[in-house]
């Protein structure tokens, strides 16, 4: 009896990898969209995951959008006073 070909298994694995990548891309886009629209959400991210917020600020600076980080820090310090 000849061994079964691995083609069906490879197809299933490839579909799973593609599905995981799509979920990851949409998840990252959703996170970016929420951080882009809400200063309060950025404050929450600053408290919980500061490294993620730094990546957000860096990506905006690479895209030519400056001043978001400074504006956030000013607003947050004014809120504490």
Buried (B, 14 or more C-beta within 10 A) or exposed (E): EEEEEEEEEEEEEEEEEEEEEEEEEEEEEEBBEEBEEEBEBBBBBBEEEEEEBEEBBEEBEEEEEEEBBEEBEEBBEEEEE
